[in-house]
């Protein structure tokens, strides 16, 4: 959302020194289209945005109130001083502690480069990265609780796709070279709405710049997204093209009098197992006051938009699940964690759902199947199976089967319809069933190990034989 439109009342460490100062933490990790928390459990963001940099005196109470409506994530607006008053490292550290006190995951974003290339007052992405490096010492050790949203909507309209790609590649590489290991979040082009498809078409190139393979992406859904078909087409295309996580980092019920299909945003997010963060808790200027979730910061006085976001069938109260790093669980007990409420994070059933294909049109030998261990601990691990269409014709519907001989058992899965109880079978969901020639898809799962080491079973199926 344009920073002007949503105005609400409107010495960097050396890379080598910073690398030595920051310890490697478990933290969040990207696995295919899924985000895993520090215990290796799937985590789907369900929360709101809070305009901290303009209302610093409201934040402590606001975070308590946000937690009270069952949000599991809050996106925090910060300033690096290019447009607004700079938030100090000590201030950011305090916000992180308040988030942790309320069992919220903090998505920290810098707002000052919003709309660069179109808005004259916007700062630069390069300077935003300088800010992250400057405050890095207070981010150290917070990898389980903090996601770095590099910059809010850092490019406006009319900016070349290569600029969005190249500057984000540079930003990611600088952050990693400096030693920051947090999950990174990248906003879409076109004031976040990506109506030209810049992020939709180029996310894999940006993600490839991350040596830790730990970057996810955010689209902001306002007036460009007025019907379910537009919303679902964007989400399904992004996920199937890039096999990377996507969230809706901002959205509302309307925008400057233009309708947004907020019901479909919630529904599609739930159907596809992606995160969403509503804009914004309170304090919007008069022309966009309808975007206030609470009226005058009062959690007991919700706007119609806020009531829908929080209390509807796909809203926060019904769908948000706290990150397991707050539940006193270690990785060894993660098998007790409940799976996502999303249909994309399916529980194991005795038979495959009739709504998903369980057979494949691929010819034997026309593909490749690979079983991967993505994160292992003493009693379990998360894994992934990658399927590649190496043939010359599209594959419409896929399935794969495997069996553990050491007593291992799957406890939850995502991005596939899982059936059976050793042997297991997985089949595509509605949105990821078609593989074009050369395309690879990935689905993931969590396993309780039957032995000391993770077993890598043989795979069978039309794309594997």
C-alpha positions in Angstrom: 0.0 0.0 0.0 1.3 3.4 -1.0 3.1 5.0 2.0 1.6 8.4 1.3 -1.9 6.8 1.1 -1.4 5.0 4.4 0.4 7.7 6.3 -1.0 7.5 9.8 -1.1 11.0 11.1 1.4 11.3 9.3 27.2 3.3 11.5 27.0 0.0 9.9 29.0 -2.9 11.3 31.6 -4.4 9.0 30.6 -7.6 7.4 33.3 -9.7 8.9 32.7 -8.3 12.4 29.0 -8.9 12.2 29.4 -12.5 10.9 31.5 -13.3 14.0 28.9 -11.6 16.3 25.9 -13.5 15.0 25.4 -17.1 16.1 23.7 -19.6 13.8 20.2 -20.4 15.2 17.6 -23.0 14.2 15.0 -20.4 13.4 12.3 -20.5 10.7 13.1 -22.4 7.5 11.5 -22.6 4.1 10.7 -26.0 2.8 9.0 -26.0 -0.6 5.9 -23.9 -0.3 5.8 -24.4 3.5 7.3 -22.3 6.3 8.6 -24.4 9.2 9.1 -22.9 12.7 12.2 -23.5 14.8 10.9 -27.0 15.9 10.4 -28.0 12.3 6.7 -27.7 12.4 4.6 -26.1 9.7 3.6 -22.5 10.5 1.0 -20.5 8.7 0.9 -16.7 9.5 -2.4 -15.5 10.7 -2.3 -11.9 12.0 -2.3 -8.2 11.4 0.0 -5.2 10.7 0.8 -2.7 13.5 2.1 0.8 12.6 4.7 1.0 15.4 6.9 3.7 13.9 4.1 6.2 13.9 2.5 5.1 17.2 5.3 3.9 19.4 3.4 4.7 22.6 0.5 2.4 21.5 2.6 -0.7 20.8 2.8 -2.5 24.1 -1.0 -2.5 24.6 -1.7 -3.1 21.0 0.4 -6.3 20.9 -1.4 -7.6 24.0 -4.7 -6.9 22.3 -3.6 -8.4 19.0 -2.7 -11.6 20.8 -6.1 -11.6 22.5 -7.9 -12.1 19.2 -5.9 -15.2 18.5 -3.4 -13.7 16.0 -0.1 -15.7 15.8 1.9 -13.0 13.9 2.2 -9.3 13.8 3.9 -7.3 11.1 5.7 -4.3 12.7 6.2 -1.1 10.7 9.7 0.4 11.4 11.6 3.4 10.0 15.3 3.6 9.1 15.1 7.4 9.2 14.9 8.1 5.5 11.3 9.3 5.6 10.2 9.1 9.3 11.8 9.0 12.7 14.3 6.2 12.9 13.5 3.3 15.3 16.6 2.7 17.4 18.1 -0.8 18.0 16.9 -0.6 21.6 13.4 0.2 20.5 13.3 -2.8 18.1 14.7 -5.0 20.8 11.8 -3.9 23.1 9.2 -4.6 20.4 10.6 -8.1 19.9 10.4 -8.8 23.6 6.8 -7.6 23.7 6.0 -9.9 20.8 7.5 -12.8 22.6 5.7 -12.0 25.8 2.5 -12.3 23.8 3.6 -15.4 21.9 3.5 -13.6 18.6 5.9 -14.0 15.7 7.4 -10.6 14.7 7.6 -9.8 11.0 9.8 -6.6 11.0 9.6 -4.4 8.0 11.2 -1.1 7.1 8.8 1.3 5.4 10.9 4.1 4.1 11.6 2.8 0.6 7.9 2.3 -0.2 7.2 3.2 -3.8 10.8 4.0 -4.8 11.2 4.7 -8.5 7.8 6.4 -8.6 7.5 8.3 -5.3 10.2 11.1 -5.0 10.3 11.0 -1.2 11.0 7.3 -1.0 14.3 6.1 0.3 16.5 3.4 -1.2 16.6 -0.3 -0.7 20.4 -0.1 -0.3 19.9 2.2 2.7 17.3 -0.1 4.2 19.8 -2.9 4.2 22.3 -0.6 5.9 19.7 -0.2 8.7 19.3 -4.0 9.1 23.1 -4.4 9.4 23.3 -1.6 11.9 20.7 -3.1 14.3 21.8 -6.7 13.7 23.1 -7.2 17.2 19.5 -7.0 18.7 18.3 -9.5 16.1 21.0 -12.0 17.1 19.5 -15.0 18.8 15.9 -14.1 17.7 15.7 -16.4 14.6 12.9 -18.5 16.2 10.8 -15.4 16.7 11.7 -12.8 14.0 11.3 -12.7 10.3 13.0 -9.9 8.4 10.6 -8.4 5.8 13.4 -6.5 4.0 11.4 -3.5 2.8 7.8 -2.6 2.5 6.6 -2.2 -1.1 10.1 -1.0 -2.2 9.1 -0.2 -5.8 6.2 1.7 -7.3 4.8 1.4 -10.8 6.8 1.8 -14.0 9.9 0.3 -12.5 11.7 -2.3 -14.6 11.4 -5.9 -13.5 15.2 -6.2 -13.6 15.4 -3.4 -11.0 13.1 -5.4 -8.6 15.2 -8.5 -9.2 18.7 -7.1 -9.1 18.2 -4.9 -6.0 16.6 -7.7 -4.0 19.4 -10.1 -5.1 21.9 -7.6 -3.8 20.0 -7.0 -0.6 19.7 -10.7 0.2 23.4 -11.3 -0.6 24.5 -8.4 1.7 22.4 -9.7 4.5 23.7 -13.2 4.2 27.3 -12.1 3.8 27.0 -10.1 7.0 25.9 -13.2 8.9 22.2 -12.7 9.3 20.5 -16.1 9.2 16.8 -15.2 9.7 14.1 -16.1 7.2 13.8 -13.2 4.8 10.5 -11.9 3.3 10.4 -10.0 0.0 7.5 -7.7 -1.0 6.1 -7.7 -4.5 6.5 -4.9 -7.1 3.8 -2.3 -8.0 3.3 -1.0 -4.4 3.1 -4.6 -3.4 0.1 -5.6 -5.6 2.2 -7.1 -8.4 -0.4 -6.3 -11.1 2.4 -6.6 -13.7 3.4 -10.0 -12.4 7.1 -9.0 -11.7 7.3 -11.1 -8.5 5.0 -13.8 -9.8 7.4 -14.3 -12.8 10.8 -13.8 -11.1 10.6 -15.0 -7.5 12.8 -18.0 -8.2 15.6 -15.8 -9.4 15.5 -13.7 -6.3 15.2 -16.8 -4.0 18.3 -18.4 -5.7 20.4 -15.5 -4.4 19.9 -16.8 -0.8 22.6 -19.2 0.1 20.5 -20.4 3.0 17.5 -21.1 0.8 15.4 -19.3 3.3 13.4 -16.6 1.5 9.6 -16.3 1.2 7.5 -13.7 -0.7 4.6 -11.4 0.0 1.9 -9.9 -2.2 -0.4 -7.1 -1.0 -4.0 -7.5 -2.1 -6.0 -4.3 -2.4 -8.1 -3.0 -5.3 -6.4 -5.2 -7.9 -7.9 -8.2 -6.2 -11.7 -7.8 -6.4 -12.8 -11.3 -7.1 -11.8 -14.9 -6.2 -10.6 -15.9 -9.7 -8.0 -13.1 -9.7 -6.9 -14.0 -6.1 -6.8 -17.7 -6.7 -5.1 -17.4 -10.0 -2.3 -15.4 -8.5 -1.7 -17.7 -5.6 -1.9 -21.0 -7.5 0.3 -19.7 -10.3 2.9 -18.4 -7.9 3.0 -21.7 -5.8 3.1 -24.0 -8.8 5.7 -21.9 -10.7 8.2 -21.4 -7.9 7.5 -24.0 -5.2 8.2 -21.2 -2.6 6.1 -19.9 0.3 3.8 -17.0 -0.3 1.8 -14.8 2.1 -0.7 -12.0 1.7 1.3 -9.4 3.7 -1.4 -6.7 3.5 -5.0 -6.5 2.5 -8.3 -4.9 3.6 -12.0 -4.9 2.8 -11.6 -1.9 0.6 -9.0 0.7 -0.5 -9.9 4.3 -1.2 -13.5 3.4 -1.9 -12.5 0.5 -4.2 -13.7 -2.9 -3.1 -11.5 -5.8 -2.2 -12.8 -9.4 -2.0 -11.5 -9.9 1.5 -13.7 -13.0 1.9 -11.9 -14.7 -0.9 -8.5 -13.6 0.3 -9.3 -15.5 3.6 -10.8 -18.5 1.8 -8.0 -18.9 -0.7 -5.4 -18.5 2.0 -7.0 -21.3 4.0 -7.5 -23.5 0.9 -3.9 -23.1 -0.2 -2.3 -23.0 3.3 -0.7 -19.6 2.9 -0.4 -16.8 5.5 -2.3 -13.6 5.7 -1.8 -10.3 7.6 -4.6 -7.7 7.6 -3.8 -4.0 7.4 -3.9 -2.5 10.0 -4.6 -2.5 13.8 -5.6 1.2 14.0 -4.5 4.8 13.3 -5.1 5.0 9.5 -5.6 8.5 8.1 -9.2 9.7 7.4 -9.3 8.8 3.7 -8.5 5.2 4.5 -10.1 5.0 8.0 -12.1 1.9 6.9 -8.8 0.0 7.1 -8.7 0.3 10.9 -9.3 -3.1 12.4 -10.1 -1.5 15.8 -11.8 1.8 16.3 -9.6 4.2 18.3 -7.3 1.3 19.3 -10.1 -0.4 21.3 -10.1 -4.1 20.9 -13.6 -4.3 22.2 -14.8 -1.9 19.4 -14.0 -3.5 16.1 -14.8 -2.1 12.7 -16.8 -4.2 10.3 -13.5 -5.0 8.5 -11.9 -6.0 11.8 -14.9 -8.1 12.9 -14.7 -10.1 9.7 -11.0 -10.5 9.8 -11.1 -11.8 13.4 -14.4 -13.5 13.7 -15.4 -14.9 10.3 -15.2 -18.7 9.5 -11.7 -18.3 8.0 -10.6 -15.5 10.3 -8.1 -15.3 13.1 -10.0 -16.9 15.9 -10.9 -20.0 13.8 -7.6 -20.6 12.0 -4.6 -19.2 13.7 -2.3 -21.6 15.5 0.5 -20.5 17.8 4.1 -21.2 16.7 5.2 -24.4 18.5 8.4 -22.6 19.8 6.0 -20.9 22.3 4.3 -24.2 23.4 7.2 -25.5 25.5 7.8 -28.2 22.8 11.3 -29.2 21.8 11.9 -30.8 18.4 11.8 -34.2 20.1 8.2 -33.7 21.0 7.1 -32.1 17.8 5.1 -35.1 16.8 2.4 -33.9 19.2 2.0 -30.7 17.3 -1.3 -30.4 15.4 -1.2 -29.9 11.7 -2.4 -26.7 10.0 -6.1 -26.1 9.7 -5.6 -25.6 6.0 -6.6 -28.3 3.6 -3.1 -28.0 2.1 -1.6 -29.4 5.3 -3.5 -32.6 5.3 -3.8 -35.2 8.0 -3.3 -38.8 7.2 -6.4 -40.6 6.1 -7.3 -44.2 5.1 -8.0 -43.2 1.5 -7.3 -40.3 -0.8 -9.9 -37.5 -1.0 -12.1 -37.8 -4.1 -11.4 -34.2 -4.9 -7.7 -34.9 -5.7 -6.2 -37.0 -8.4 -4.5 -40.2 -7.2 -3.3 -41.3 -10.6 -0.9 -39.9 -13.1 -0.9 -39.6 -16.9 2.9 -39.8 -17.0 4.5 -42.6 -18.8 7.0 -44.8 -16.9 10.5 -43.4 -17.1 9.2 -39.9 -17.9 10.3 -38.4 -14.6 12.5 -38.3 -11.6 11.6 -38.7 -7.9 13.9 -37.7 -5.0 13.4 -38.2 -1.2 15.1 -35.5 0.9 15.7 -35.0 4.6 15.3 -31.2 5.3 15.7 -30.9 9.1 16.6 -33.8 11.4 16.6 -34.0 15.2 16.9 -36.9 17.8 13.4 -38.4 17.4 12.2 -37.1 14.0 12.7 -35.0 10.9 11.0 -33.1 8.2 11.3 -34.4 4.7 10.3 -33.6 1.2 9.7 -35.5 -2.0 10.6 -33.7 -5.3 8.9 -34.9 -8.5 10.3 -33.7 -11.9 8.7 -34.2 -15.3 11.6 -35.0 -17.5 9.3 -36.0 -20.4 8.2 -33.9 -23.4 4.5 -33.7 -22.5 2.7 -32.2 -19.5 1.8 -34.4 -16.7 -1.8 -33.9 -15.5 -2.0 -35.5 -12.0 0.7 -37.3 -10.1 1.2 -39.8 -7.3 4.0 -41.4 -5.5 4.3 -44.2 -2.9 6.9 -45.4 -0.3 7.3 -47.5 2.8 9.5 -47.4 5.9 11.1 -50.6 7.1 12.4 -49.2 10.4 9.1 -48.3 12.1 9.1 -44.6 11.0 5.7 -42.9 10.9 4.5 -39.7 9.3 2.7 -37.3 11.6 1.6 -34.5 9.2 2.1 -33.4 5.7 1.6 -30.4 3.4 1.1 -29.6 -0.3 -0.1 -33.2 -1.1 -3.0 -35.5 -0.3 -1.5 -38.2 1.9 -3.1 -41.6 2.4 -2.2 -45.0 3.9 -0.4 -46.0 7.0 3.0 -47.4 5.8 3.0 -47.9 3.0 2.1 -44.3 2.2 0.8 -42.7 -1.0 0.7 -39.0 -1.9 -1.2 -37.4 -4.7 -1.5 -33.9 -6.0 -3.9 -31.2 -4.7 -6.1 -29.3 -7.1 -3.6 -26.5 -7.6 -0.3 -28.4 -8.1 -1.3 -31.4 -10.3 0.0 -30.2 -13.6 3.8 -30.5 -14.3 5.0 -29.0 -17.5 8.1 -30.6 -19.2 11.1 -29.8 -17.0 9.0 -28.6 -14.1 9.6 -29.8 -10.5 7.2 -29.8 -7.6 7.8 -30.6 -4.0 5.7 -31.6 -1.0 6.7 -32.0 2.6 6.0 -34.1 5.7 7.1 -34.6 9.3 8.3 -38.0 10.5 8.8 -39.8 13.8 11.9 -41.8 13.3 12.0 -45.6 13.9 15.7 -45.6 14.5 18.7 -43.4 15.2 19.1 -42.2 11.6 16.5 -41.0 9.2 15.6 -43.7 6.7 15.5 -42.8 3.0 13.0 -45.2 1.4 12.6 -46.2 -2.2 9.9 -44.3 -4.2 7.5 -45.7 -6.7 5.0 -44.2 -9.1 4.5 -43.2 -12.7 7.1 -40.5 -12.5 9.6 -42.7 -10.5 9.5 -46.0 -12.4 
